[in-house]
């Protein structure tokens, strides 16, 4: 047979394709595969909105009574009193930590025709706003993860997979240095370092795998609520603390190693010992800008804030071999 009248559902090749859509656009989106932002609430908030400065300073007293874990040397005989003898003065010495705000911004321009011809069921302005907010949150998170390399206390070794002992010492070092964390600690780990932890916990040669009570009572280890498949990336629990997996941590040592961390997050009981703070100068702000000559509207989202280190001793960098 010949000269049949046909229609191609894919949008080409039929004799009357002009009578049909190439495809019906479903008013729904699939997800974008990307990293997920970490909570800013883990940083102590320093609000300087409407303050005449772009930086915040947190003062502290230098220790006049020795250092933690100094075997009592700092107070051994320094404050012993003697009857009828005047006490000598102790000078209060201060220090401080400062964080300067940074600006983050993103702009998307939408032509009138783009919005006029858009398929039904889509609000392009709302969708663009969501994309922009996620981009700025990830930019902030990337800067937060970069703070791992600034911690002066470090465990692990270059070119070597992290071990259970390394993860333990990352936490116990904070305690030994005098840190308090009534609200607990956090581990933010590079994806590869998470693999090291999972391998170490499941290795048949470890006590954790051989004796269940070692895992439950000493290591406090277990899978996260959904094995890290939620947006919070809570992949494991170790010593009772959340272990968060991310791909935003920095490579170090000429890309030979990953840099992860155990640190003290902000919280009602942790506040004075929080490792990091976030200075806020401008909250996220979305503004439209109309360009009549271009027949378009720009959406601009900006914010001014920055994470920074305020108490070095309450955090520990974890160095481990990169993939």
C-alpha atoms as one frame of an Amber mdcrd trajectory, in Angstrom:
protein
   0.000   0.000   0.000   1.024   3.663  -0.418   0.043   7.227   0.487  -1.148
   6.348   4.004  -1.907   9.303   6.276   0.336   9.008   9.325   1.259  10.933
  12.419   4.526  10.606  14.337   4.104  10.953  18.076   7.768  11.904  18.420
   7.311  15.031  16.259   8.662  14.073  12.859   8.236  11.707   9.940   4.437
  11.660   9.696   2.326  13.288   6.979   0.192  15.335   9.377   2.601  16.032
  12.249   1.369  19.634  12.320  -1.815  18.394  13.937  -0.076  17.139  17.097
   2.370  18.212  19.767   5.802  16.643  19.623   5.397  15.892  23.352   3.125
  16.951  26.148   5.192  18.730  28.792   4.307  17.317  32.178   3.998  20.100
  34.805   6.520  18.435  37.112  10.270  18.444  37.499  12.763  15.708  38.182
  15.438  16.532  40.736  18.780  18.119  39.946  21.668  15.956  41.109  23.906
  18.228  43.152  25.349  18.666  46.611  23.104  19.709  49.481  23.683  22.680
  51.762  24.664  22.227  55.399  22.736  24.021  58.170  23.943  27.507  58.994
  22.586  26.840  62.496  25.729  24.847  63.246  27.552  28.179  63.411  27.085
  30.695  66.190  25.064  33.559  64.710  26.631  37.031  64.748  24.018  39.504
  63.540  25.488  42.843  62.418  22.615  43.916  60.161  22.331  47.728  60.394
  25.578  47.899  62.367  28.276  50.325  61.053  30.790  47.597  60.198  31.196
  44.637  57.872  32.935  42.508  60.495  32.156  41.043  63.909  34.583  40.494
  66.768  34.114  38.049  69.649  36.399  38.767  72.639  37.707  36.196  75.090
  40.043  35.981  78.056  43.418  34.356  77.696  43.866  31.552  80.209  45.509
  32.666  83.455  45.323  29.198  84.937  47.296  27.009  82.608  46.188  24.896
  79.714  44.017  21.821  79.594  45.855  18.527  80.017  49.008  20.168  81.412
  49.168  17.797  84.413  48.247  20.621  86.768  51.312  22.709  85.975  49.274
  25.869  85.462  47.662  25.773  88.901  50.072  23.599  90.858  51.246  26.357
  93.195  50.201  29.485  91.373  47.222  30.284  93.584  48.267  28.848  96.915
  47.758  31.407  99.675  49.905  32.092 102.726  48.524  33.493 105.975  49.226
  37.182 106.542  50.672  37.527 103.039  48.956  39.690 100.442  47.928  37.994
  97.233  49.629  39.143  94.082  47.518  40.497  91.243  46.626  38.435  88.215
  46.328  40.498  85.051  43.372  39.685  82.842  44.589  39.352  79.271  42.162
  39.307  76.370  42.098  38.044  72.820  39.466  37.912  70.120  38.312  36.291
  66.911  37.021  38.356  63.994  34.965  37.393  60.945  34.385  39.675  57.960
  31.222  39.309  55.918  31.348  38.324  52.244  28.817  38.942  49.484  27.145
  36.188  47.509  24.935  36.873  44.511  23.214  35.328  41.506  21.166  36.871
  38.677  18.792  35.212  36.214  17.180  37.157  33.358  13.832  35.983  32.001
  12.538  37.372  28.709   8.862  38.194  28.381   8.472  35.606  25.633   9.920
  32.947  27.896   7.225  33.503  30.467   4.444  34.163  27.931   5.026  30.915
  26.028   5.715  28.760  29.061   3.874  25.469  29.329   0.900  25.397  31.656
   1.577  24.423  35.250   4.945  26.156  35.637   5.676  29.293  37.640   9.084
  30.163  36.232   9.705  33.008  38.686   9.101  30.723  41.671  11.248  27.986
  40.157  14.065  30.443  39.483  13.882  31.729  43.063  14.343  28.190  44.374
  17.349  27.593  42.128  18.942  30.858  43.218  18.434  30.211  46.928  19.995
  26.771  46.570  22.981  28.187  44.691  23.747  30.747  47.410  23.298  28.172
  50.183  25.767  25.876  48.446  28.243  28.732  47.969  28.088  29.429  51.709
  28.422  25.712  52.493  31.503  25.449  50.295  33.140  28.264  52.281  32.111
  26.575  55.532  33.649  23.252  54.469  36.871  25.071  53.533  37.312  25.969
  57.222  38.454  22.410  57.934  41.923  23.226  56.618  42.275  26.131  59.055
  41.939  24.001  62.175  45.344  23.748  63.835  44.629  20.402  65.510  44.751
  17.548  63.026  44.547  13.747  63.081  45.216  11.199  60.361  48.055  11.095
  57.860  48.639  11.886  54.227  48.068   9.035  51.803  46.490   6.797  54.466
  42.861   5.760  54.889  41.304   7.038  58.111  40.937   4.412  60.846  38.628
   3.959  63.821  41.438   5.273  66.035  41.629   8.435  63.916  37.901   9.101
  64.234  38.095   8.492  67.981  41.031  10.833  68.490  39.270  13.575  66.515
  36.588  13.602  69.216  38.676  12.879  72.303  41.157  15.586  71.335  38.443
  18.207  71.747  37.738  16.923  75.265  41.443  16.761  76.143  41.941  20.354
  75.010  39.262  21.501  77.464  36.246  21.780  75.169  32.697  21.263  76.395
  29.818  20.125  74.184  26.627  19.442  76.168  24.723  19.499  72.857  27.128
  17.045  71.238  29.594  17.222  68.355  29.322  16.861  64.572  31.453  15.066
  62.027  31.460  16.576  58.521  33.224  14.049  56.325  34.304  13.890  52.732
  32.477  11.119  50.841  35.696   9.124  50.531  36.380   9.466  54.257  32.887
   8.110  54.940  33.905   5.067  52.893  36.935   4.679  55.158  34.730   4.764
  58.258  32.236   2.270  56.856  35.038  -0.058  55.782  36.684   0.141  59.198
  33.417  -0.511  61.036  32.582  -3.546  58.905  36.053  -5.087  58.658  36.050
  -8.580  60.147  39.373  -7.946  61.854  38.006  -5.135  64.016  36.458  -5.566
  67.426  33.504  -3.524  66.208  32.587  -6.223  63.717  33.515  -9.165  65.942
  31.871  -7.958  69.133  28.597  -6.092  68.843  28.936  -4.544  72.289  32.104
  -2.735  71.203  30.124  -0.939  68.535  27.136  -0.227  70.759  28.836   0.748
  73.984  32.313   2.038  73.142  32.056   3.383  69.604  28.369   4.296  69.668
  28.303   3.520  65.956  25.304   2.881  63.766  23.690   3.690  60.466  21.983
   7.036  59.991  18.151   7.166  60.046  18.016   6.609  56.277  21.640   5.667
  55.599  22.466   9.149  54.346  19.747   9.170  51.695  17.961  12.228  53.113
  18.939  15.795  52.231  20.714  16.160  55.588  23.175  13.404  54.487  23.266
  11.905  57.981  25.057   8.773  56.847  26.350   7.376  60.142  26.359   7.871
  63.884  29.718   7.555  65.664  30.104   7.872  69.433  26.482   9.001  69.323
  27.271  11.986  67.061  25.981  12.683  63.560  28.382  11.982  60.713  27.459
  14.053  57.668  28.706  13.119  54.197  29.466  15.830  51.637  31.346  16.356
  48.406  32.202  19.988  49.165  35.225  19.480  51.412  38.590  20.595  50.026
  41.402  18.421  48.737  44.779  19.132  50.340  48.428  18.134  49.908  48.333
  18.639  46.132  45.006  16.786  45.928  46.430  13.669  47.568  44.194  13.891
  50.649  40.756  14.919  51.832  40.110  17.322  54.703  37.177  16.519  56.997
  36.435  17.559  60.563  34.897  16.905  63.947  33.733  20.121  65.597  31.486
  21.700  68.210  28.299  23.068  66.625  26.294  25.927  68.063  23.506  25.108
  70.500  22.080  26.301  73.830  24.735  24.424  75.800  27.507  24.668  73.220
  27.388  28.385  72.428  30.522  29.541  74.246  32.473  26.594  72.828  31.138
  26.643  69.250  34.000  26.180  66.806  32.533  28.367  64.069  30.344  31.427
  63.748  28.444  33.001  60.868  28.450  36.785  60.602  25.312  38.154  58.921
  25.365  41.604  57.358  22.528  41.209  54.824  19.916  38.472  54.884  19.081
  36.812  51.537  17.248  39.390  49.414  15.397  38.826  46.129  14.825  41.831
  43.865  13.282  42.061  40.361  14.679  44.527  37.817  12.587  45.372  34.761
  14.285  46.164  31.415  11.593  47.408  29.045  13.951  47.782  26.072  15.008
  44.155  26.372  11.479  43.010  27.212  12.847  41.045  30.110  12.975  40.909
  33.884  16.085  40.140  35.884  15.848  38.381  39.211  18.733  39.210  41.527
  19.357  37.448  44.832  22.157  38.528  47.145  23.255  38.106  50.730  26.182
  39.236  52.854  27.452  36.784  55.432  30.431  34.555  56.042  31.363  31.573
  58.178  34.566  31.727  60.174  36.487  30.061  62.988  36.132  31.511  66.478
  37.446  28.793  68.831  40.153  26.661  67.258  40.585  24.120  70.023  37.026
  22.786  69.823  37.505  21.434  66.306  39.736  18.769  64.771  40.731  18.325
  61.131  40.681  14.752  59.829  43.222  14.092  57.076  42.737  10.982  54.950
  43.712   9.586  51.591  41.759  10.954  48.622  40.133   8.627  46.022
